[in-house]
Amino acid sequence: MLRPYSLPLVASLTLVVLLLVSCSDTADDSADTTLARTTTTTAAPPTTTTQPVLDAEAVARAATEGIEVTFTEEECSHSGPSVLPEGEYEIIFRGVDGRSPADFYVQSIDDGKTYQDIVELQGGVPGKYYGMPAFITYATTVGSDFDISTGDRRTTYAFEVGEYYVDAFKGSGAWLCGAFAVVAE
């Protein structure tokens, strides 16, 4: 999977190589032809895409204890790792009680888009509603349970490779809770 910065980097390097090749071919052909003409082309350095690094301890904790998402009506955050291997994980939504329910959603972001695109839709204003963009898909829910004693909702999702984010909606407001990447095992 290409990172968002990979395509512009490859395009820029290709443009530089083409510029160097075209400049070296425009030498003055009327010069003395008894000298050998040498054309040097410069190849672009190989591009590498860095695979997100898994924090084994954080992944183990997420697999056994779940990933917490907390909503306080002023902000929303998640306490899980930023990179997970594909598989099933439980997300515990805190701040969901009978007095101030919030709707939480976990969505995947289509290739070519990033979490930053979602942030820009909201304009950096927590609580500002933004319409559902066409480039997101709801994550696959495996099961869900509501713990009335704590007010927490526990939902298990099956995550495939991709970028995901969590948001909370209450009334006419929306809060971004954070993003994470899911990589192949």
C-alpha positions as CSV (number, residue, x, y, z in Angstrom):
1,M,0.0,0.0,0.0
2,L,1.4,3.4,-1.0
3,R,1.6,6.0,1.6
4,P,0.0,9.4,0.8
5,Y,3.4,11.0,0.3
6,S,4.7,8.2,-2.0
7,L,2.9,9.3,-5.2
8,P,4.0,12.9,-5.1
9,L,7.6,11.8,-4.3
10,V,7.7,9.4,-7.2
11,A,6.2,11.9,-9.6
12,S,8.7,14.6,-8.5
13,L,11.6,12.3,-8.9
14,T,10.4,11.2,-12.4
15,L,10.1,14.8,-13.4
16,V,13.7,15.5,-12.3
17,V,15.0,12.5,-14.2
18,L,13.1,13.6,-17.4
19,L,14.4,17.2,-17.0
20,L,18.0,15.9,-16.6
21,V,17.7,13.7,-19.7
22,S,16.2,16.4,-21.8
23,C,18.9,18.9,-20.8
24,S,21.7,16.6,-21.6
25,D,20.3,15.9,-25.1
26,T,20.2,19.7,-25.9
27,A,23.9,20.1,-26.2
28,D,25.1,22.3,-29.0
29,D,25.4,19.9,-32.0
30,S,27.3,22.5,-34.0
31,A,30.3,22.1,-31.7
32,D,33.5,20.3,-32.8
33,T,32.3,16.7,-33.7
34,T,35.8,15.3,-33.3
35,L,35.3,15.0,-29.6
36,A,33.3,12.1,-28.2
37,R,29.9,13.2,-26.9
38,T,29.0,11.7,-23.5
39,T,25.5,11.7,-22.2
40,T,24.9,11.0,-18.5
41,T,21.5,10.2,-17.1
42,T,20.8,10.1,-13.5
43,A,18.4,7.4,-12.3
44,A,16.0,8.2,-9.4
45,P,17.0,6.6,-6.2
46,P,14.7,3.7,-5.3
47,T,11.8,4.7,-3.3
48,T,10.9,2.8,-0.2
49,T,7.6,2.7,1.5
50,T,8.0,2.3,5.2
51,Q,5.7,-0.2,6.8
52,P,4.1,1.1,10.0
53,V,5.8,-0.4,13.1
54,L,3.8,-2.6,15.4
55,D,4.2,-2.0,19.1
56,A,3.9,-5.6,20.2
57,E,3.1,-4.7,23.8
58,A,0.3,-2.3,22.8
59,V,-1.1,-4.8,20.3
60,A,-1.2,-7.5,23.0
61,R,-2.9,-5.2,25.4
62,A,-5.5,-4.2,22.7
63,A,-6.1,-7.9,21.9
64,T,-6.7,-8.8,25.6
65,E,-8.2,-5.6,27.1
66,G,-9.7,-3.9,24.1
67,I,-9.2,-0.4,22.7
68,E,-10.8,2.4,24.7
69,V,-12.6,5.3,23.1
70,T,-13.7,8.0,25.5
71,F,-16.2,10.8,24.8
72,T,-16.7,13.7,27.3
73,E,-19.1,15.9,25.3
74,E,-16.2,18.3,24.7
75,E,-13.7,15.9,23.2
76,C,-13.2,12.3,22.1
77,S,-10.0,10.2,22.2
78,H,-8.9,6.6,21.7
79,S,-6.2,4.9,23.7
80,G,-5.2,2.0,21.4
81,P,-2.1,1.5,19.4
82,S,-1.7,3.5,16.1
83,V,-0.9,0.3,14.2
84,L,-2.7,-3.1,14.5
85,P,-2.3,-6.4,12.6
86,E,-5.5,-7.4,10.8
87,G,-8.0,-9.3,12.9
88,E,-10.8,-8.9,15.4
89,Y,-10.5,-6.3,18.2
90,E,-13.0,-5.1,20.8
91,I,-13.5,-1.4,21.1
92,I,-14.9,-0.1,24.4
93,F,-16.8,3.1,24.0
94,R,-16.8,5.0,27.3
95,G,-19.1,7.9,28.1
96,V,-22.2,6.2,26.7
97,D,-24.8,6.4,29.4
98,G,-28.6,6.9,29.6
99,R,-28.2,10.6,30.3
100,S,-25.8,11.6,27.5
101,P,-25.8,8.9,24.7
102,A,-23.4,9.4,21.8
103,D,-23.3,7.3,18.7
104,F,-19.8,6.0,17.8
105,Y,-18.7,4.9,14.4
106,V,-15.6,3.1,13.2
107,Q,-14.9,3.6,9.5
108,S,-12.3,2.6,7.0
109,I,-10.9,5.2,4.7
110,D,-10.5,4.3,1.0
111,D,-7.1,4.1,-0.6
112,G,-5.9,7.5,-1.8
113,K,-7.5,9.3,1.1
114,T,-6.2,9.8,4.7
115,Y,-7.4,10.7,8.1
116,Q,-6.2,14.2,7.4
117,D,-8.9,14.5,4.7
118,I,-11.5,13.8,7.4
119,V,-9.9,16.4,9.7
120,E,-10.1,19.0,6.9
121,L,-13.8,18.2,6.4
122,Q,-14.4,19.2,10.0
123,G,-12.3,22.3,9.6
124,G,-10.4,21.5,12.8
125,V,-13.4,22.5,14.9
126,P,-14.3,19.8,17.5
127,G,-18.0,19.2,17.6
128,K,-18.6,20.7,14.1
129,Y,-20.8,18.3,12.0
130,Y,-19.5,17.2,8.7
131,G,-21.4,15.2,6.1
132,M,-20.4,11.5,5.5
133,P,-17.9,11.5,2.7
134,A,-18.1,9.0,-0.1
135,F,-14.6,7.7,0.6
136,I,-15.4,5.9,3.9
137,T,-17.0,2.6,4.7
138,Y,-18.3,1.3,8.0
139,A,-16.0,-1.3,9.6
140,T,-17.4,-4.8,9.9
141,T,-19.1,-5.4,13.2
142,V,-18.8,-8.9,14.7
143,G,-20.8,-8.3,17.9
144,S,-21.8,-5.7,20.5
145,D,-22.8,-5.5,24.1
146,F,-23.9,-2.7,26.5
147,D,-22.8,-2.9,30.1
148,I,-25.5,-1.1,32.1
149,S,-23.4,-1.1,35.3
150,T,-20.6,1.0,33.7
151,G,-22.4,2.6,30.8
152,D,-19.9,1.3,28.4
153,R,-20.6,-0.2,25.0
154,R,-18.3,-3.0,23.8
155,T,-18.2,-3.7,20.1
156,T,-16.0,-6.2,18.3
157,Y,-14.9,-5.4,14.8
158,A,-13.1,-7.4,12.1
159,F,-10.4,-5.2,10.7
160,E,-8.8,-5.8,7.3
161,V,-5.7,-4.0,6.0
162,G,-6.3,-0.2,5.7
163,E,-6.7,3.0,7.6
164,Y,-9.5,3.5,10.1
165,Y,-10.8,6.2,12.3
166,V,-13.4,6.6,15.1
167,D,-15.8,9.4,15.6
168,A,-18.7,10.2,17.9
169,F,-21.9,11.9,17.1
170,K,-24.2,13.5,19.6
171,G,-27.1,15.8,18.7
172,S,-25.9,17.8,15.7
173,G,-22.2,17.6,16.7
174,A,-19.4,15.3,15.6
175,W,-16.1,14.6,17.3
176,L,-13.1,12.9,15.8
177,C,-11.6,10.3,18.2
178,G,-8.5,9.3,16.4
179,A,-7.2,7.0,13.6
180,F,-5.1,3.8,13.3
181,A,-3.7,1.7,10.6
182,V,-4.3,-2.0,10.1
183,V,-1.5,-4.0,8.4
184,A,-1.1,-7.5,7.1
185,E,0.2,-10.0,9.7
